[in-house]
């Protein structure tokens, strides 16, 4: 259903889903299809990775939005003595002089990473083909509550947040070891303290 909604949004009349398009009970056909999967990914017009990690809260989307912009150096995260003001600065807006707000952001971002670290996608065997062969065309879709406000780049399919491979990899790199990392993000969330280095935590 999610793939069909995305295809309809793009005006496509044909989609390929491995599990549905390969005859699973025919070992010869299955082997031939597996051997040619590189062609499927390379020639696909809109390769889509459907993640199952669901975003339920606005602060999670806001944290992800900030992280994407931060990874492209559009934002600067400043360290400061916790006895003074700390700030998140943007080129086009005023700084946020509120240490609590920064801590809340880092906590929300750690929660997003924990959610993503528990996704099934990092455990699949197709990752390399999807990332390398589909390349910059690859889009990843995270289910989210339809009433949440998405960034401009988040796509216009209701209940889905879209990220490109370029956006996802810089922030997803550290969660590819899956559940082991999820526990580390738990520690960040629980151990957030006012005197913690904001830059280090991020």
C-alpha angles and dihedrals in degrees: 000000000000092000091048092051090051092047092049090050089054093045093245124153098190131053133177120217113177096218093050101036099047117071099239095194095053107079094191095050091042092053093048091049093049091050090054098044091105087066092050092055096040094049098039115117097209111016108194130193112201109210119195097208102115122211111213105170135059093229089061092056091044091052091048090049091052092047092052091050091044092053089055090051094244090125134043124216110206127206117216140168104275089229088065133047122292122197147196108214131198126189092237103035141050120271120263104236099195125108091195090056090052092048090050090050093051091046090051092047091050088051090052091051090048090052092048093045089061093052117117093230097084089055095057125102096225096067097104094048092047095048100039104033099037088042122166092358091066115114125188121207124205118191113237138169107282094229094058116108111244128201118255091261092050095094131244101258109115115245094013132097113203126207128178122230090253091055096043104045100061092054097032097049094091096051098055090102085066121201096019088062092045089067090051091055088049088059092051091051094047095040099050108137134175093241095049116116104259094205093048092050091050 
